[in-house]
Each structure stands twice: as structure tokens, then as C-alpha cells.
């Protein structure tokens, strides 16, 4: 087994760009809802609409961008999406400075940023597949995952400090500048990128818009992984507002205790992402993907037993720690496998379809969870989500054979 795998200088620039923009995103975590509440004095319905509508409309806007990205060089697209996000966020700071900031602007900017996020992700995935050897994709994805969890731990407290010391738009400015740094890092990559077949003059058809979904649903392994991801991510994210209402309301936890319950388990993300490659080396990609995918669905049902006091807080921390640890192993293995089995000419469309569908599923299930909680109460709704999650391992590709299109690309592809 190789240790300390070097993926080259150009991957280093890509990783640095990813780290910068990811840190900016987490520093500005919940910045728009905070602006809506503290500056614009909007109510609960408006704040919820800002989160849901921005993501949903942004996903819809990104649908035609996936095929458009496919036939263009990826680095210019990535730089352009970074600059779009930077400019959109800086417009919020400028409007605030002149007293022009309104809810409509926040909504439009959230749509632009959501669409640019999806487009950037599609382009960067296709670029990564061309930049890194197939046997090193898991290492590359695991480093991204580790970076994400590091930013998750550091970013929100730093953002809170910036908000308190420098004012309500300080985190928005920090996020905007992080995209500028990301663009500079991507610009520094020296690898020459060939023009994709079809060129910039390729015309998009209605079929191109659906090609990503067709490719996923026709693949014997990607299809069940896709369906499993949609349901699991949707159900897990749907529990977040329910748990917040329960902990901060009837159970009487303070805001700092609520924050602690989700900050401490983020350490499991670092551990899980570091373990992903060694586990695949030892047990094989197929087994790790299936076992970690099944285990990540087992824990949330325990949230129904949450109760006041220290033991209740420890219960939440333990459940979230186990959930995040399993997910942090599963995510980079899935991301690497998805790139390995997707043809180079379909990567952008596949990743766009995957991301759009995931965001839509999360929005829909969060809305359904909120509706159920109004009828049954948050604890019962948490229990329903947990029980449904226990059934999701059935969607994983347990029966997929060890074929070239199957999960197991063998240990030698990882160990080199």
C-alpha cells in the first residue's frame, strides 16, 4: 500500500481552491437567514422561503447548465462560477452599505449562488477525472471530504465572531473573497485542457438535458446508489429542523448546548474521511461502500429517545458522531466510484443531474417533515424519519455483480 500519495502540483492548486471556498461557505453559514432576521426583520415564513425557494429555483436554473458545461473546457467554467458567486455576494454587502438591501435581493442572490454551486461542482468533477489517475480518485475525494469537515468545525464559530465584531455582512464579504481566492487557485493550474468533442458551438437538445438522468438510471450500480442517496440525504436533512425545534423548545436546551451537539460530532467527519482509503485497501471498494452506506442509516432513529439534561445531550452527540463517521467514509468512496464508472463525456451532466435531484429531494422531504411535525409533533416526526431510514439499505446494490460496471473495481486499483 502506498502512503502519502502525491497527486501533483495541479491537484494541490485545485485542493487549495476547494479549501478556500469551502471555508468561506462555512464561515458564512446561515448568513442570509441571519440577515433576513436581524437586518430586514423578516418572519419565520420568509426565512423558510429563502432557504427552500433559493435552493429549489437554483437547482432548476442549473439543469440546462450541465449539458452546456459538458462541451466546454472546465477550468474557465469553474473560474466563471467563482466570479459569479463573488460578485453576487459582494452585491449584498454593497446594498447593505447604502441601505438598499431587501428580501428580494437576498432571494435572487441565493438562486444565483445555488445554480453556480451546482455548475461549479459538475465542472470540477469532470476536471478532477481528467486530472487524477483512476486509482487515485479515492485519495483525492477523501482529501476533499476531510477539508469539508475541517471547515465545518472551524467555520461557524469564526463566522459568529466576525458577525459579532464586524457586523452582519462581514461573513458574506469573507465568503465572496473566498471565491476570488478559489478562482486564483484554479487559474494557477498549469495542466493544458483540451476542448471537449463538439466544441463550444455544440447545440443543446432536449435529450441533452435528460442525458445525466438517463445515464444514471441505466447503470446497474449507479441507479440504486442514486435512489439510496436521494432518500437517505432527504430524510437526514429533514430531521435537522425537527431536532432544533425539539431541543430548543420543549426539552429546554440552550443555544450553546444545541451548537455543541453538532460541533463535537464533526470530528467524526475527519476520522471517517481519513479511514476511507485504508478501509477500501483492506476490504475492497464494494464492501466498504455497502456497509458504510447501510450503517449511516441506522442511527437517526435513536433521536426519538432524546430527553432533557446531560444524558440527553450526550445521546444526541453520540448518534450524530456515529452518523457523520459512517457518512464520511461512504461519501468519498461513492464520489470516486461515480467518477470511475461515468464516461468522460458524461461527467458534467451526470453530476448536475445528481446534485439537482439531491437538492430537490432534501427540499421536498424537509417540507413533508415539517408538515408531519405540525400534526404529530417533532418527536413523532423524528421517529417516522428514523424508521424510514432503517429501510433505505434495501436500496443499495447488494445484488450487483463484480463486473466492470459493478462496484468492486478491486483492491489493486486503490493500492496501485
Secondary structure, 3 states (H helix, E strand, C coil): CCCCCCCCHHHHHHHHHHHHHHHHHHHCCCHHHHHHHHCCCCCHHHHHHHHHHHHHHHHHHHHHHHHHHHCCCHHHHHHHHHHHHHHHHHHHHHHHHCCCCCHHHHHHHHHHHHHHHHHHHHHHHHHHHHHCCHHHHHHHHHHHHHHHHHHHHHHHHHHHHHHHHHCCCHHHHHHHHHHHHHHHHHHCCCCCCCCCCCCCCCCCCHHHHHHHHHHHHHCCCHHHHHHHHHHHHHHHHHHHHHHHHHHHCCCCCCHHHHHHHHHCCHHHHHHHHHHHHHHHHHHCHHHHHHHHHHHCCCCHHHHHHCCCCHHHHHHHHHHHHHHHHHHHHHHHHHHHHHHHHCCHHHHHHHHHHHHHHHHHHHHHHHHHHHHHHHHHCHHHHHHHHHHHHHHHHHHCCCCCCCCCCCCCCCCHHHHC
